[in-house]
Each structure stands twice: as structure tokens, then as C-alpha cells.
Amino acid sequence: MVTFDKEKMLNPSIIGGIVNGVLGFICCLGYIVGGAVAAHLYVNAGGNLDYENCGLVGAISGVIGGIIAILLRILILSSVMPMMGFKSYAFLAGTSIIMGLIFSIIFGAIFGAIGGILYVVIKNK
């Protein structure tokens, strides 16, 4: 049964989310790595090494990482586009920000959970 233990899961999820956000900005494989990092930190904090809890920690870190990644994209692209000659940053206005955020959160959670589950598989071998 999956239970959210705030004391054991919150810090690993946040640290894994930062890893997810920075690496996920570069490549989607970063979400898997961040989920595995979050699961590793969770197990080291005294958590159970099982698929459900490690997958949950990975998914939470993926959501946090998705938010960080979209913020990094907006920040970097808004500073690069004027240097490239674009006067406005209109292509990232409104709905594209919302769609990018939803996309990053959903796929961050999926790939983060995969990373947490892969950590359990590798650790059990």
C-alpha cells in the first residue's frame, strides 16, 4: 500500500525534482535520472525499497522537475530570443506556456516514476 510519508519523501522528492528540472531541460532522460536519484535518497532516508513508494517519490520529483524545467525554458528562451532578432516573445504567450507546463508535468511524472521503479529493479539485482 502506498502511503505518503511526508518526513521521508518530501526532501528526496524536492532534491530529485531539482535534478529533474535541470537535466529535464536538456533531455527527457534527465527525468528518469532524477526519479532514480529521488528513490535513492528516499531509501537512504529509511524508506522501503518497493515499487510503489519509490515510484511515487519519482513521480513527485518528476512533477517538481517539470515545473522547474518549463520555468528554465521560459527564462532562457526569453533572454535568447531578443538576441536572435525577435522583437517579441509572442510564440510562448498564453496557451503555449500552459500546454508546455501540462506536458512537462505529465511526462515528468511518468518518466520520474519509471526512474524510481528502475532504481528498485537495479537495486534488487
Phi, psi and omega in degrees: 000136182270125174231141180271103176271102188302319184292324183268335188259336188290308181297314176300325179293320180291315179296315176297326177294323176294317176298316177302314184295316181288312180285327178292335175294326182276312186207150182290343176296337178298330177294322178292316179297316179296323176294321177292322177296316179297318179294320178297315179294325178295315179294321178292336178279001178104011180281166180282140176270081177222163186296320186293307184290320178292324175294321178295315179298318177296320179293319178296318178294328176294322177294314178298316179295325177296320178293316179296318182296317181291326176294320176295319178299314180297315182296312183289315180293326178290336177270335182274323185301318177296329178290336180274358176105356177280129182281329181231162181252045189289333184290345180251020182271151170059250189293329181290329174294315181295316179295320177296321179294315179297315179299314181295320181292314182296308182288331174296318179294318180295309183289328175295318177296321177299318178297319177295321179290320177297326176299317180296318180298314181292319182292329181280350181284000000 
